[in-house]
Each structure stands twice: as structure tokens, then as C-alpha cells.
């Protein structure tokens, strides 16, 4: 069985990058979006609502997760 990478997005300041990455992950069988982090509460709330993943206002909390294989900064 092939590895399915678990991806988290950190920093949602460039919404076009973060949202497009998350949309692309929906169609990519080799990875799945598992979390996001941002210090902007409004962006984090909108992103987690749109993509149904947990959100963190602390980058350190996101990086402490053991079930994240890749962190993409956006």
C-alpha cells in the first residue's frame, strides 16, 4: 500500500496559496489535509470551516502533532 502523506498548512496570510493548496489536496490520492494554523483568527475560522480540519492559533501546537508528515507554509 502506498503512503498517504498527512499535510498541515501553517500561516494563511496568502489565502490564494492556502486555499488552492487545500483544494488540490482533495483531488490528490497521495496526501490528505489534516490541520491548519494561523495567528489570524478570522482566516483560521474561515479555512477550517471550508475544509473541515482542526485549526490552531499556535504554530507550536501544530508542529507538536505526531500525525503530520508535511507542513506547508502558505
C-alpha positions, 0 to 999 in steps of 0.5 A, spaced: 500 500 500 502 506 498 503 512 503 498 517 504 502 523 506 498 527 512 499 535 510 498 541 515 498 548 512 501 553 517 500 561 516 494 563 511 496 570 510 496 568 502 489 565 502 490 564 494 496 559 496 492 556 502 486 555 499 488 552 492 493 548 496 487 545 500 483 544 494 488 540 490 489 536 496 482 533 495 483 531 488 490 528 490 490 520 492 497 521 495 496 526 501 490 528 505 489 535 509 489 534 516 490 541 520 491 548 519 494 554 523 494 561 523 495 567 528 489 570 524 483 568 527 478 570 522 482 566 516 483 560 521 475 560 522 474 561 515 479 555 512 477 550 517 470 551 516 471 550 508 475 544 509 473 541 515 480 540 519 482 542 526 485 549 526 490 552 531 492 559 533 499 556 535 504 554 530 507 550 536 501 546 537 501 544 530 508 542 529 507 538 536 502 533 532 505 526 531 500 525 525 503 530 520 508 528 515 508 535 511 507 542 513 506 547 508 507 554 509 502 558 505 
